[in-house]
Amino acid sequence: MTETGGGSLPLPRRLPVVLEDRILYWMRSSYDSSIRCVIGFDGRVDADRMARAVRLALDAEPVLGCRFVRGAFRQYWERMENPDAATLFEVVETSEYDQNIGDFLAALPVLDIYNGPQVRVWLLRSAKDKLVISLQHVACDGGGAHDYMALLASIYCNLSGNPSYRPEPNITGSRSLNQVLKNFRLADYFPLLRRGLRDFYQYMFPLVRKVPPAMHMPFSRGAMVVRTFGPELFRKFKEYGHRRKATVNDMLTAAFLRAFFGNEGSEEDLYLRIVGTVDLRRYLPDKKADAICNLSSFIYLGLGRGLGATFDDTLSRVSSRMTALKNDFIGFGPVPLSAFLFRMLPFSAALWVHDKLGNPQKIQASCGRDIAPLFSNVGIIDAEKLAFGGAAVVSAYITTPVATPPVLVLGLTGFGESVTIAAGFCETVVTKDEVKRILDSMEKELLKCEK
């Protein structure tokens, strides 16, 4: 019997695993592979209707209702046998996490990629509800998380007026990078390859020889710290950046660099490096992917020696470097090599080669210190697309996964006139107090920008 979605459209039994899925599958050794989304309401939502919306979303975007099947040469997503029996939605009656959501986020169960589903949702029920979503990173990135939240809101609203509503399944939308590449000319492919060589040189030289002590430490005690910079501070540092032709991302990156490296003492051996992310949807005409998927890649910022005497010194270098990257196929550096390896080698062999390439990158990112920082901007959440009806959305953000040693990963999300930073890390490498101290220092750096 064929399973159907909205109307009479059959849901596919299998979906192809694309390059970006394979890359994120490999990266599961670097984090817990779960993207968290948090939506705060000014009141209560209908729990039964929300549960129904979560279930219907598995049909609307079929990859979410699949399990990952690993083969030596061919991998694919296969529809779960009985998605209705899966644990998808839970109501947690508590106000414990109203002020400290990080503990709840860090303790979420790991999604089972091999059995599915690739999403789970919790409703934290108190006077003002919070919706917590966990998405499998192999199935989607931060941009996909944006799309999922908007999809969930749309289904929830449609169910209000029509309890029998069923969304049309997205069975034709591409999840592949090809939806981006088709917008390039043949003449663009040489610069795309050149971007990879430039990234390699910029990031790998000069070589770092000190291996972080936590490099091969087993993962334990995952933690997450969440901090929101409110409208007053946000408006002030955004305007400060505007006067200096710097973006909000530039401002926060500079503040993070000064907070992270600022207590290192002598700057003589301090070579600033940081790994960042970029959403390749920027190359799509409407900036929107065809389906929920991974369309993000990495950027490598090498900023030379020393922080500079002032915040403006650091900001100037960050802004200049980011502008140069944006004008030269930003984000495509790692793509050609990964595409070649996964196409030409058995899956296990391609994963092994990626491991051998990834470990030196972690050492380089550590700059000879104990921690390798990764700074990810997951974008601005469109408040209009989060209209659930009834209770209004007053806050929303997306976190990065919880990282394994020696990585400390920070993700930033914009919503309205605020920005939220979520840090995911292993407490055996860096403590909560140390991370809070970094965030405090970032805030102090940004407060200086008011003057």
N, C-alpha and C positions, 0 to 999 in steps of 0.2 A: 504493500500500500504506500502510495506516495504522500509525503507530508506536504501540506500546503501552507502558504502564508496568507497575506491579505488577498481577498478575492479568490481566484482559482489558480494563482501562479504557484507552481511547484517549487519547493525549496531544494537547492542543489544538495546532493548527497556528499559531494566532495568539492573543495575549493583548492586552487593551487597555492602552494607555499612560494612566496616571491623572495627576491634577493634580500629585501629589508627584513623580512621575517627571519631569514637565516642569520643575518648579522645580529639581530637582537636575541636570537636563540643562543648564539655563541656568547653573548655578553651576560648571560644569566649567572656566570661565575663571578661577576663584578658587583651584583646587587640582587635583591630578592625578587626582581622582575615584576613588581607591582606598582602601578601608578595609582595614587590615591587622589580622589576629588572630594572636596567638602563644600556643601551648599548650606548656608545658614538662612533660616526663615524668621520672619517676625511673629510667627504664630505656629499653628499646627497644620499638617497636611493630612489627607485621607490615606491612612496606611494601607487599606485594602486596595484602593485604586492604584497606589504607588506600586504595590506588589504585582498587580496585573500589568502595569506599564513596564516594569523590569522584565517580566516574562515575555511580553510581546516584542521587546527590543531584540531578543534573540532571533526573532523571525525577520525583523526589519533589517538588521545587519547580520547575516547568517554566520559570519566567522565567529561571532561571540557565542554561538551555540554549538561550536565544534570542539573536537579534541585534536591535538597535534599528533600526527603519525610520522615517526622518524624511520626513514629507510636509508640504505647505503648510498643510493644514487637519486632517489626520488622521495620527497617529503610532500605531505599534503594535509589539509585540514579536512576532517571527516565529521559529519553531523553526529551529534550525540544520539544514542539509541532512544532515550526517554528524557528529553529536557524538562518535562513537567515534574519529574521526580527529583530534580536537582535542587540543592539548597541555594537559592538565589537571593532571598530577601529575608531580613530579620529585623524585628523591632526590639530595641534595647531600652528599657525604661530606666533612665538615669539622668541625673544632672551633674554627675561627677566630672564629666569632661567639658563642661561649659567653658571653663577657664584654661584647661590644659588638655587640648585635643591630641597633642603629640603622643602621649602615652597610648591612647587608643589606636592611633594610626600605626604605630610601630608594632603593636601586638596583633594586628590582623593576620589571620591564617594565610599561608602561601597558597595561591591559586594553583590547582593541579592542571598543568598544561596538557598532560597526556589523557586525562579523562574529561576535562571541561566541567562547567562552562568557563569561559574566559572573563567573566565578570561576576562580582557579588556586591550586594548593596545592603547597608545597615541604616536604619532610621533610629537615631538617638532621640528618644522621646522625652521631652521636658516641656516647660512652659513655652519655649521656643525651640522647635525641632531643628535638628541638623541631619542632613543626608550625607552619608559617607559611601563612596563608590570605590571599589578596587578593580582595576582593569589590568589584564595581562599585557605586559609591555611587548611581548613577542607579537601580539595581535594588533597593537596600536601604540602610538606615541602621544605626546601632549596635545598635538593637533587633533588626533583621534579622540582624545578625552573631551576636548571642546565639543566635537561633533556628537559624542555620546550624550553629554549633558543636555544639549539642545534637542536631541532626539527624544530623550526621556521626558523632557518638559512637554514636547509636542504631543507625544502619546498620552501622557497624563491629562492634558487639557482636552484632547479629543474624546477620551473616555468619560469625561464629565457630562458631555452632551449626548454621548452615544455609548452606553456600556458594552455593546457588542462590537465596537470598533476594532478593526485589525489593520495594521499598517501594511502597505505594499512592501514586499521584501525587495531589497536592493540586490538583485541577482546579476546585473550587468555592469555595475560600477567597478572600475579598475582599482586594485589595491597595489599596483606595481609602480615602480619609478618610471616606467615607460610613459605614464601620463604627463610627466614633467619633461622627459627627454624629447618627446615629439614636438615640443615647442622650440627646440633649438635647430639651427641650421647645421649642415654638414661642416661648415667652416668653423663652427664653435667647438668641435670635438678636440682639436689640438689644444686650445686654451684650457679645456676641461682636464686633459691629461697633465698639462703644465701646472695646473693648480695643485695636483698631487705632489709633484716634485718640489714645488715651492713650500708646501706645507711640511714635507719631510725634512727639508733643509732647515727651515725656520725653527722647527720643533726639536730636531735631534742634535743640533749643533749650537753651542758646545756640548759635548757629552757629559752627562752626570754619571759619576762612577760609584757614588755611595748608594747602596741598596737600602731602602727604608726598612727598619727593623721589623715592621709589621707586614712586610711584603707577603710572607707565606704563613701568616697567623690565621688559624681557623676562625671562621665567623661565629660570633656569639654575642648575645645581648644587643640586638639591634635597637636603635633609638631614633626618635625624630623630635626636633624642636621647631616650633612654628612661631613666627614673629610678623606682625602686621604694622607697617608704617602708614599712619592715618592721613587724612586729607590735608591737614595743615602742613606737615612736613613734606608730603608728596608734592603739593603745589609749589612750595618754595624751592626744592631741589630740581624739580622739572623746569621751572623758569630759569634757575641758575644755569642749567645745562643748555637751555635754549639760547641764552645770551652768548654762550661759548660754542654754539653749533654742535652740541653733544646730545645724544639721545638719553632717555631714561636708563636704558641698558648700559650705556657708557658710564653714566654716573654711578650706578650700582656696582658695576665691575671695578671701577677705580676705588670705590669705597671698600669693597671686599679685599682687593689686593693690599690696600694700606692696613686694613684690619688684620688680615691673615699674616702678612709678612712684617708688619710694623714693629713687632717686639723681637725681631731677630738679631738686634744689636748691629754689628758692623755690616755694611752693605757691600763690602769689597767683593765677596763671593756670592752675592745675591743676584741671581739671574731670574728675572720675573717670567714665569710661564704659567699658563692656565689653559685648561681644555674647556671649550664651550660648545654649545649646540646651536644649530640653525635649522629653521623649518624650511624645507625645500618647496613648500607650497607657495613661497614667495615668487616662484617662477611660473606659477599657473596664472592664466589670465584673470580668473575671479578669486584667486588665492584659496580655493576650496577643492579638496580631494574628491574623487568620485565615490569613495566609500571609506569606512573606518579602516585605517591602515597606519603603517609607519612611513612617514616621508620626512624624517629628520636625519641630520648628519652632524658631524663634528667639525669644529674649527679649532685651530691651534694658535694661541696668541703667545708669541715670544716678544717681550717688550724691552729686552736689553738689561743692563745691570743697574741695580739700585732703584729705589722707589721714587726718588726725587724729593726735593726739600718740602714741597707743598702738595696739597690735593690737586691744585691746578696742573702741576707738573705731571702727575700720574694720569690725570684726566686727559691732558693733551696727547699723551702717548697712546692711551687706549683709543681715543676717538680717531686719531690719525690712522692707527693700525686697522681699526674696524672699517673705516671708510675705504681704505685700500683693498681690504678683503671683499667688501660689498661690490666693488667695481671689477672684481676679477673672479667671478664664478664661486662665490663663497659657498662652502659646504660640500663641494664636489671632490675635495682632495682625497678622501678615503675610498670613494666609490669605485674607480676603475680596478684597483687591485683586488678588492673584495669580490667584485663581479667576476674577474678572471679566475680567482681561486675556487669559488663555489661552482663555477661552470665547468672547470677542467678537472677538478679532483673529486674523489669520493667524499661524501659529507664529513666523515670522521677525520679524514686527512686535511680537509679545508679548515675544520675547527682547530686541529692541532697546529697548523701553520699560523692561524690567527692568534692562538695562545702565545706562540713564540714571538710574534710581532707585538702583541699587546703588553707583555711584561716590560719590555724596554720603555714603552710609552708611559707606563705607571712610574717607572724610575725617573724618567725625564720630568714628568709632571710634579714629582715630589721636590724637585730642585735641590736634591741632596738632604731633604728634611724627612720627617717621619710620616708626613701625610701628603697625599696627592689630591689637590683640589679640582673639582669639576663644577662649573658654574653654568646653569641651564636656565634660559629664559623661555618659559612655556607660553608667553603671550598674554594678551588682554582678553578677558572673558567678556563676551557681548551680553550685557545685562538684558537686552531686549529678547534674546533667544532663550533666556531662562525664566520666561513667564509661565509659571505653573498654574496660575489662577488661584484665587483664595489668598493664602498666605504669601506675602511678598518675599522675594529673595533680597537679603540685606548684606550678604557676604558670599564670596565664592573664591576658591583657589584650587590649584592643582599642584600636587607634590611630585617630586622625583621619587624613585625607589629608595629603599634603605641600602646603602652601599656596604660592600665587604672590604676588609683591610686590603691596602692602606688608603682607600679612597674616602674622601669626604665630599659629598655631593650636595650642592645648594641649588634649589629651584626657585624662581621668582615668577609670580603671577600678578597681573594687574586686574583690578575690578573697580569700576567707578574711579574715584579719586583716592585710591589706596593701592598699595602693593604689599603682597604677602611673600615672605621668604620662608621656605621650609627646608630644613637640613636633615638629611638621612645619613646615618653613620653607625659604626660599630663601637660600642662603649669601651671595648678593650683597647681601642686605638686612640680615641679622643673622647673625653667625658662631656656630659651635658653642660657642666659649668664652663668648660673651655669653649664649647660652641656658643653658649650664651654670651660669653665674653667677646667672641668675634662679632656677634650680632650687635652687642652694645657698642663696640668700637666702630662698626659700620654706621650706626645711628649718630655717633659723635662726629664722625667725618662729614656726614651729610648735614648735620646741624651747623657746622662751620660754614657751609655754603649759603646760609641765610645772610651772612654779613657782607 
